[in-house]
Amino acid sequence: MKNFGELSSRVLIWANERGIFDNSEDLNEKWKYRALAQLDKTQEELNETIEAVKQEDEAEIRDGIGDILVTIIIASKMLGEDPERCLEIAYNEIKNRTGKMVDGKFVKDQ
């Protein structure tokens, strides 16, 4: 099994080969449009994953989570961010957080 960094690199190569990054490196309206379109794709994949969870379809849940990660990796590149670094920042922010579960969601203490 490959690690996250190696798989991320492969996703970026795949996306580049398909022209997903064409003209997305320039900070202009087209770049913003492409990044927003990619985030819209993330939302679409999230919605599909939610439906898979509701249907208790394990294969579709795994596929959906993977598709979400692919779209996030691509969006990260479009936005000039490293997804592993973003995850590290998020983890460092939550690692000492306390709270409680309310209606199936973790609610942090104030």
trRosetta pair geometry for C-beta under 8 A, 3 or more apart (Angstrom, degrees):
i j d omega theta_ij theta_ji phi_ij phi_ji
2 6 4.3 -121 -174 90 109 123
2 7 4.8 135 106 -55 124 88
2 10 7.4 18 147 -3 169 138
3 6 5.1 89 55 13 73 103
3 7 7.0 -147 94 -3 34 92
4 7 5.9 -61 -145 43 29 108
4 8 6.0 35 156 -25 66 107
4 84 6.5 134 113 -90 122 105
5 8 5.6 -52 -146 33 28 114
5 9 6.6 31 154 -20 62 103
5 84 6.1 0 -85 -56 88 148
6 9 5.7 -51 -153 32 32 113
6 10 6.6 31 150 -17 63 105
7 10 5.5 -53 -149 37 36 113
7 11 6.4 41 150 -23 67 102
8 11 5.6 -52 -150 33 33 113
8 12 6.5 31 153 -17 65 105
8 73 5.0 -162 -137 -137 85 131
8 83 6.2 -161 -126 48 139 125
8 84 7.1 -112 -15 -37 165 101
9 12 5.8 -55 -150 36 32 110
9 13 6.5 33 152 -19 65 104
10 13 5.6 -50 -147 35 34 112
10 14 6.3 38 152 -21 65 105
11 14 5.6 -54 -150 37 31 115
11 15 6.3 29 153 -18 66 107
11 70 5.4 -161 -141 -133 130 77
11 73 4.7 54 99 100 148 149
11 74 6.8 -112 147 -55 110 82
12 15 5.7 -51 -142 38 32 110
12 16 6.2 34 156 -20 64 107
12 73 6.7 -114 -56 149 82 110
12 74 7.3 164 -99 -97 63 63
12 77 5.7 135 -117 -74 111 154
13 16 5.7 -56 -146 37 29 112
13 17 6.3 31 155 -21 64 107
14 17 5.9 -58 -150 35 27 111
14 18 6.6 10 156 -6 62 112
15 18 6.0 -70 -152 45 30 103
15 20 4.0 -64 -176 47 89 138
15 21 6.2 84 128 -29 101 96
15 74 5.0 160 -103 -111 160 112
15 77 7.5 151 80 53 149 151
16 19 7.8 54 -178 -62 31 19
16 20 6.9 -78 -71 46 27 88
16 21 5.3 -19 -104 22 70 125
19 22 4.6 -8 -168 -19 80 123
20 24 7.5 -15 136 -8 59 147
20 34 8.0 137 173 -171 65 119
20 38 7.8 84 -179 -92 113 117
20 74 6.2 -49 140 -153 145 130
21 24 4.8 -104 -157 41 55 120
21 25 6.9 49 170 -43 99 86
21 77 6.9 -59 -98 123 122 125
21 78 7.1 -154 -116 -87 81 81
23 26 6.4 -39 -171 22 64 109
23 30 5.4 -36 141 127 120 137
23 31 7.1 -132 140 -71 72 71
23 34 7.4 152 93 -34 85 148
24 30 7.5 -120 -94 125 51 88
24 31 5.2 115 -156 -125 50 73
24 34 4.5 -103 -106 90 108 154
24 35 7.0 131 -159 -51 111 78
24 78 5.0 -61 165 -128 131 94
25 31 7.1 -100 62 -107 14 122
26 30 7.0 37 72 64 109 105
26 31 5.3 -150 81 -46 60 126
27 31 5.7 -86 -116 59 26 157
28 31 5.3 104 49 8 58 102
28 32 7.3 -116 107 -2 33 91
29 32 5.6 -54 -148 38 35 111
29 33 6.1 39 153 -24 67 105
30 33 5.5 -52 -147 35 31 115
30 34 6.4 30 154 -18 64 105
31 34 5.9 -57 -149 36 29 108
31 35 6.4 26 155 -16 65 107
31 78 7.1 168 -171 -175 81 93
32 35 5.8 -57 -147 38 31 109
32 36 6.1 27 156 -15 66 109
33 36 5.9 -60 -147 41 27 108
33 37 6.1 30 154 -22 64 108
34 37 5.5 -52 -144 36 30 114
34 38 6.4 33 154 -21 63 103
34 78 6.0 -145 112 -145 102 138
35 38 5.7 -53 -151 34 31 112
35 39 6.5 29 151 -15 64 105
35 75 6.1 95 -156 -148 74 78
35 78 4.3 178 -96 129 87 128
35 79 5.5 100 -139 -66 135 84
36 39 5.6 -53 -147 39 35 110
36 40 6.3 42 149 -24 65 102
37 40 5.4 -49 -151 32 34 117
37 41 6.7 40 147 -21 63 99
38 41 5.4 -47 -154 30 37 115
38 42 6.8 45 144 -22 63 97
38 71 6.1 170 178 -167 82 86
38 74 5.4 -138 -154 109 135 108
38 75 4.3 176 119 -84 123 85
38 78 5.8 149 21 10 154 154
39 42 5.2 -40 -153 27 41 119
39 43 6.8 45 147 -19 64 97
39 71 7.7 132 -105 156 28 111
39 75 5.4 91 -68 -122 73 143
40 43 5.5 -48 -154 32 37 114
40 44 6.6 42 146 -21 64 101
41 44 5.4 -48 -149 33 36 116
41 45 6.5 35 152 -16 66 103
41 71 4.9 -158 106 -130 102 133
42 45 5.8 -57 -150 38 31 109
42 46 6.3 35 150 -22 65 106
42 68 6.1 73 -152 -145 78 69
42 71 4.1 -178 -81 119 75 133
42 72 6.0 85 -114 -64 129 70
42 75 6.3 -31 -40 -26 132 146
43 46 5.5 -52 -147 35 32 115
43 47 6.4 35 154 -21 65 103
44 47 5.8 -54 -152 33 30 112
44 48 6.6 29 151 -17 63 105
45 48 5.6 -52 -149 36 35 112
45 49 6.4 36 151 -21 66 105
45 64 6.1 157 176 -158 81 72
45 67 4.2 -154 -143 118 132 111
45 68 4.8 -177 116 -75 124 65
45 71 5.7 178 11 -1 145 142
46 49 5.6 -56 -149 36 32 112
46 50 6.4 38 151 -23 65 101
46 64 7.7 108 -111 175 23 108
46 68 5.8 79 -73 -105 71 119
47 50 5.6 -48 -149 30 33 115
47 51 6.7 33 152 -16 63 102
48 51 5.7 -54 -154 36 34 112
48 52 6.5 37 148 -21 65 104
48 60 7.5 -116 154 175 93 107
48 64 5.3 -162 103 -115 93 114
48 67 7.4 -6 71 73 132 148
49 52 5.4 -50 -148 34 37 115
49 53 6.5 40 152 -21 66 100
49 60 7.7 -180 -117 142 51 82
49 61 6.4 82 -154 -135 82 54
49 64 3.0 156 -90 150 89 140
49 65 6.2 104 -126 -56 139 57
49 67 7.6 -166 -56 57 109 108
49 68 6.3 -25 -28 -39 149 124
50 53 5.7 -52 -152 33 32 112
50 54 6.5 33 150 -18 64 105
51 54 5.5 -52 -149 36 34 114
51 55 6.3 21 155 -7 67 110
51 60 8.0 -60 95 138 84 137
52 55 5.8 -64 -145 47 30 103
52 57 4.6 -92 -156 62 80 103
52 60 3.6 -152 -125 113 127 109
52 61 4.6 -176 127 -68 123 61
52 63 7.7 -178 -101 56 164 93
52 64 5.2 -165 20 -16 146 143
53 56 7.2 28 -176 -77 34 40
53 61 5.9 88 -75 -104 68 110
55 60 7.3 14 72 60 121 142
57 60 3.9 23 112 30 120 116
57 61 6.3 160 89 -23 63 83
58 61 5.4 -51 -144 31 32 116
58 62 6.5 31 158 -16 65 102
59 62 6.0 -54 -153 36 31 109
59 63 6.3 29 151 -16 64 110
60 63 5.4 -52 -140 42 35 114
60 64 5.9 41 156 -24 66 106
61 64 5.7 -55 -146 36 26 112
61 65 6.4 25 157 -17 63 105
62 65 6.0 -54 -148 35 29 108
62 66 6.4 29 154 -16 63 109
63 66 5.7 -60 -152 40 29 113
63 67 6.2 30 152 -20 66 107
64 67 5.6 -53 -145 36 31 111
64 68 6.4 35 154 -21 65 102
65 68 5.6 -50 -150 32 32 114
65 69 6.6 33 151 -18 63 104
66 69 5.7 -55 -151 36 33 111
66 70 6.5 36 151 -22 66 103
67 70 5.5 -49 -148 32 35 114
67 71 6.5 29 156 -14 65 104
68 71 6.0 -60 -151 39 30 106
68 72 6.2 29 152 -18 66 110
69 72 5.6 -57 -144 39 31 111
69 73 6.2 35 156 -23 66 104
70 73 5.8 -54 -150 33 28 111
70 74 6.5 23 155 -13 63 107
71 74 5.7 -55 -148 40 33 110
71 75 6.1 33 154 -18 67 108
72 75 5.6 -52 -141 40 31 110
72 76 6.2 40 155 -27 64 104
72 83 6.1 100 131 -120 97 131
73 76 5.7 -51 -150 30 28 116
73 77 6.8 28 152 -17 61 103
73 83 5.3 -64 -107 -24 63 154
74 77 5.8 -54 -154 34 33 111
74 78 6.5 32 150 -18 66 106
75 78 5.5 -55 -149 37 35 113
75 79 6.1 20 157 -8 68 112
76 79 6.0 -69 -147 47 27 101
76 81 4.5 -94 -162 82 80 92
76 82 6.7 58 162 -151 125 7
76 83 4.2 -118 -44 -60 173 86
76 86 6.5 -126 -122 -3 123 142
77 80 7.7 40 -178 -71 30 24
77 81 7.7 -98 -61 56 21 58
81 85 6.9 -136 -179 69 79 111
81 86 5.6 52 160 -53 125 119
82 85 3.9 69 78 9 107 112
82 86 6.7 -180 86 -13 54 82
83 86 5.4 -51 -144 36 36 114
83 87 6.3 39 155 -20 66 103
84 87 5.6 -52 -149 36 32 113
84 88 6.4 36 150 -21 64 104
85 88 5.5 -51 -149 34 34 114
85 89 6.4 37 151 -20 65 102
86 89 5.7 -51 -150 34 32 112
86 90 6.4 30 152 -17 65 106
87 90 5.7 -54 -147 39 32 111
87 91 6.2 33 154 -20 66 106
88 91 5.7 -53 -145 37 29 111
88 92 6.3 29 157 -18 64 106
89 92 5.9 -56 -148 37 28 110
89 93 6.5 29 152 -21 62 108
90 93 5.6 -58 -153 34 31 114
90 94 6.4 6 159 -2 67 112
91 94 6.2 -72 -145 47 30 95
91 95 5.7 48 161 -55 70 101
92 95 6.0 -28 -130 0 26 119
93 97 7.6 24 135 -44 61 120
94 97 4.7 -51 -157 5 58 129
97 108 5.1 -54 -177 -125 119 116
97 109 7.5 173 -176 32 72 83
98 108 7.1 100 78 -154 38 70
98 109 4.8 1 90 7 88 127
99 106 5.5 97 91 175 130 83
99 107 5.1 -163 -179 92 124 47
99 108 4.1 -97 -65 -115 136 30
99 109 4.9 -153 -87 -24 64 67
100 106 7.5 176 96 -147 19 59
100 107 6.1 -18 64 57 66 91
100 109 7.8 74 -7 -63 81 83
101 104 6.9 7 -175 -110 103 12
101 105 6.9 147 -152 72 64 28
101 106 6.0 -41 -94 -92 63 56
101 107 7.5 128 -127 12 14 81
102 105 5.9 -34 69 65 71 81
102 107 4.7 7 16 -7 121 130
